[in-house]
Amino acid sequence: MSSVSGSGLYIVTLNNETPISVNAHDKRIADKCIKVAKQNCKLGKANNFESRRKDYFKTFGEKNVNFIPVARVKADELPIIEQLVLQNLDEYRMKGRTGRKNEWLENISSESVKEIVVETLTSSGVNHMPLKNRL
């Protein structure tokens, strides 16, 4: 993947067949957290795409991670737009053991997530720059 700088929204997909804890990098809590594999994907926000991508490498291993920046968005608008997109993805959000929904998704393709992200950004009026990444 070519390096993409800046802040914005991204999607992560995985290559692993065997589920890995979303906190595999922290042995104290790893087995208490949800586990994800290649049928899952995640929507997230990053103040710096490159450093966020490296965080996923630490958790899941570089060979398992596909980090796809979807759109550049100014850092101060990220929390608002992420919440709007997550509302539109609510039915696909995985629940942790406490019942709280998180950003990991199930039963939806990464292509569909990207479409929802783009539609939400466009309809919100938030200034953004779509990034040309194939999923």
N, C-alpha and C positions, 0 to 999 in steps of 0.2 A: 504494500500500500504506500502511495506517496504521502509524504507528510503534509498535514493540513494544520495551519495555525489558526488561532483565534478562538472565539467563544461561539457556542451555539448548541443545537440539538443533534443527537446522534442515535443510531441504532446499533446494538450489539447482537450478533448471532454467534452461535457456538458450533463446533464441529464434533464435540464429544458425544458418544452414545450413552456412556454411563454417567448418570447425574453427579454433579459436583456442587458442593455447598457454595452459596453466594458469598460466604465468608470463609472459604477454604484457607485463606491466608492467615486467619486468626484461629488457632487451634482451640482456644478457650470457648468459642461459641459456634464453631463450624458445624457440629452435629445438631445444633438447635435451630439452624436456619433452613430456609427452603433450599432445595437442590434443583439444578437446572441442567438441561442437555440441549442437543441440537434442535429439538422441536420447540424450544422456547426462544424468545428474543426479548430485548430490553430497550425501552426508550429512556434516554437520559439527557441531562444538560451538562455542559462542560464550560468552565471559564478558559480552559486551555485544552484543545483536543488532544494534543500529543501526550501531555502528562496523564490525562484521563485514560487514554489507550494503554499506556504502560501500567496503570493500576489494574486493568483487567488482565494483563499478561501475568502479573504477580498472583492474582487469584486463580485463574483458570489455566495458565500456561499459554505461551505465545502461539503454539500450534493449534490451540482450540478456539482462538478469538478472531472474529471478523468484526472490526470496528469501522462503522460507516457514518462519517459526518453527513448530515442531511441538509442543514441550513445554518448559515452564520446568523447569529442574533446578538445584539448588544448585551453585554453581561448584565446590565441592570434590568433588562426586560426578560431574562431567562426564567426566573421563578414564576412569573405570571403566565408566560406562554407554555411552560412545561405543565402547569396545572390545567390550563385549558385543553391541551392535547390529552393529558391523562383522563380528564373527564370524558372525552370522546372515546377513550379506550377502556373505560371503566369495567365493562363486562368481561374483558380479557385479562384483567389484572389478577395476579396470583396473590393468595392470602398466606401470610405467615402463620405460625402456630398460635399467635395471639388473636388472629382474625383480621389484623390490619393488612390492607392492600398495599402492594408495593409496585415498583416500576417494571418488574419482570412480568412477561405476558405469556399466555398459553392459548392454544386454539385459534391463532391468527398468524398469517404469514408476514414476514418482514416487509414484503412488497405492499401489503395492505396497510401496515403500520405507516410506511413512508407516505402513502397516499393520504392517510388521515392527518399526518403531520403537515403536509403541504397544504391541504384544504383548510386546516385550522389556522395556519399562519396567514394564508391569503385572506380568509374571512375575518380574521382578528384585526387586520390593519397594522399589525406590528411590522416595523421595517425589518426586512430580512433578505438574505441572499441565498437562494437555493444552490446547493453544491451538486455537481454532476457526478454522482456515484452510482454505479450499478449495484444492485443487491444480489 
